[in-house]
Structure formats: structure tokens, C-alpha cells
Amino acid sequence: MKKGKTLILLIVVMIAFVLIYFKMAQKNVASDEVEETATQEAVLQIKQADVTAVCFSLEGKPVTFKKVENTWVVDGDENFEVNQSELNSKLSTLLEMTSARTLENVESLDEYGLKQPMQTVEITLQDGTMETVYFGDINDSTANSYVYLESDPTKVYTVIYSVERAFEGELEAYRATTETEE
């Protein structure tokens, strides 16, 4: 009988330790987690009419498009005739991007491939302020890109990968042809 009571007491103590262990582990995980919201929200609060310049990499080189008298030109190569509708479409894609998820209180951008981003897009506004958008890794399970804004590096967004892809390619893709609007 004494062995039975000792065995029951050991089982109760073991269950208590297991419960305490899991409760403490759960508390540690909760305190380390990044706050996440799944509501879609606009990432940028910028109107296209307010943009005076946009800079991003094409073929590994930064290219800046400036608006001169309401017409886009390549900075440093005013003879390059820009396909206005192409650039406006890409810019619209960027400015209208919404997040599938928002991660707040992010401490390490490296976890999302944002320490060395895949693409950087700098936007200059009429008032002279700038906003920089950084595109990082692609989430394997959702195929969304991780994005953050220079103005708020503690917040990381997941956005549709096609937004980042809009800013890939060659400069020639932005050249106006006789068939395109100039």
C-alpha cells in the first residue's frame, strides 16, 4: 500500500512539473513573438500626383526617373524617351500595394531578408521628403514578399510578390516606342 501511495505522489508531482514547464515555455514564446495582424492595409499613404522622382535598380544599377513638366525622364539621360504609361503603371502598382499581414515590433530585419534587400525603391515627393521601400525575402508558404519602409523599420509587411517583380528588368523596357504613348 505504501508503494502505491508513493507511486501516486510521484505521478502527481511529475504532472505538476510538466504543467509548470509548459506554462513557462508558453509564456517565453509569447513574450518573444512579433505582433501580427492579418488585416489588409495600405502600405504607402502617397498619392501618385505627389511623386516627383522614383529610383530603383535595373540590371544592378540605380536608375532615377524624374518628373519634368509632368513628363517622366531618366535623370542624366534626357534623350531617353520614357514610356510614360509603363512607368506610371509600375508606380501605381507600388503606391497601391496592400499588405496581407503586418508584423509589428520587429527587432531583426535580417530574419526577413531586409538587412540586404532584393530591391529598394526610393520615392521623392513634391515637398522634398523621401520614402524608401525595401523588398526582402519571399515567404515560402505564402509566396509573398517581405517589405518595410525606411520611415518605420519596426513594421514589416507581407505583400504580393508581383509588386517587387514590377521593378525588375532592363531599362529598355521603359523606352517609348512608336507604338507606345510617349
N, C-alpha and C positions, 0 to 999 in steps of 0.2 A: 504494500500500500504506500509505503514511504517512497519507493521508486516511482510510482505513478504520480504522486504529488510533485515530486522533483521534476519529472518529465513535463508535466503540465506547466509548472512555473517557468521552466526553461523555454518552452514554446511561447508562452505569453511574453516573456522578456525579449525573445528573438523577434516576435511580431512587432513589439513596441520599437525596437531598434530599426527594423526595416521601415516602419511608418515614419519615424523621425528622419531617417536617411532620405527617403523620397520627398518628404516635405521640405527639407533643407535644400535638396538638389533642385526642386521645382522653384524655390524662392531665388536661388542663384541664377538660374536660367532666365527667369522673369526680369531680374534686375539688369542682365546683360543684353537683353533684346532691344532691337531698334523698334521704335514705334512705327506701325504700319497702318495706312488707311487704304482701302480699296475703292474709294470713290474717284470717279474721273474728274480731273480738274485741269483747267488751262495752265500750262507750264509757264508761258510767257504772257505778260499783260502789255503787249506792244501792238500798236496799230501800224499796218504796212505804210501808211502815208507819212508816218513819223520817221521812217528809216531813211538815212542819207548815205549809208555805206554798209557793206557786208563783206567780210573777209573769211575765207576758208581755204583749205589745201586742195589743190588739184595736182595729181601726179607728183605728190610730195612737196610741192612748192606753194607758199601762200599766195593767193590771188585776191586782190581787193577790187570790188565793184563799187563805184561811187555814182551818186545821182547828181548829174549836172543839168540844170534847167529841165528837170523832170524826165531825164533820159539816163539810163544806166550806161556807164562807160567803164572800161578797165583802167584802173589807176596806173599811170605810167605808160599806157599804150592807147591813146585816144583814137588811133586809127583802126583799132579792133572794133568792128561793129557788133554790138551785143544784141542777141536775140532777146528783146525786151520781155516777151511773153514767157519765154523759158525761165529767165531769172526771176520774174515776178511769181511764176508758179512755184518754183523751189522755195522762194522766200515765204510765200503764203503757206506752204506745207510746214515750214519751221514755225512760223508765228501762230498757226492754228493747232499745233500739236497739243494733245491732251495726254495725261498720264493714266495708265491702267492702275498703277499703285504708286503711293508716295511713301517713302521711308524717311522718317524724321529722326533727329538726334543722331545722325550718322557720325561716327568718330573716325572711321578709316575709309577713305575713298579708294584705297588700294584693293579692298575686297570686291569692288565693282568695276575694276579696270579703269578707274578715273584718275589715278595718280599719273598715268601716262595714257591719255585718252587716244582713241582711234581717230577722232575728228574733233576739231574745235571750230566753232563758228562765232565770229565777233560781229556784233551789230552796233552801229553807231547811229544815234538818234539826232534829230534836229537841234535839240538843246545841248548837244555835245557829249551827253552821257553815253556810256557803252555798256552793253551786256554781253557776256561771253557764255556760250553754251558748250558744254563738254560732253562728248559721247564716249562711253566706255564699253565694257564687255557686253555680250549678249547673254541673256538668261537662257540656259539650256532647256528648261522646261516650258517657258512661255514664248521664246524667240523674240522677246522684247529687248530693247537696248536700255542700258542704264545711262541716265543723263543727270547732270547737275548744272546749276547756274553759278557763276562766279559771285553773284550778289548774295547767295545763300548756300554755302558749301556744306551745311549740316543737313540738307534735304536732298535726297536722291529720288528721281522719278524713273519709272519704267515706261517707255514709250514704244510704239510700233517701230520695228526695225527699219521700215521703209523711209522714215523721216531721216535717219542717218544716211541711208543709201542715196537720198536725193542729192547729197553733197559729195558724191563720189564721181569719178570720171576724169575727163580731159577738158581743158579749156575750150577746145574746138567745139564741144557740144553746146557752148554758149554763143557761138558765132552766128550772126544773122546770115541767112542765105536769101536768094531772090524769092524763094517760096515762103519765107517766114516774115512775120511782122518785124519791122526794124524800129 
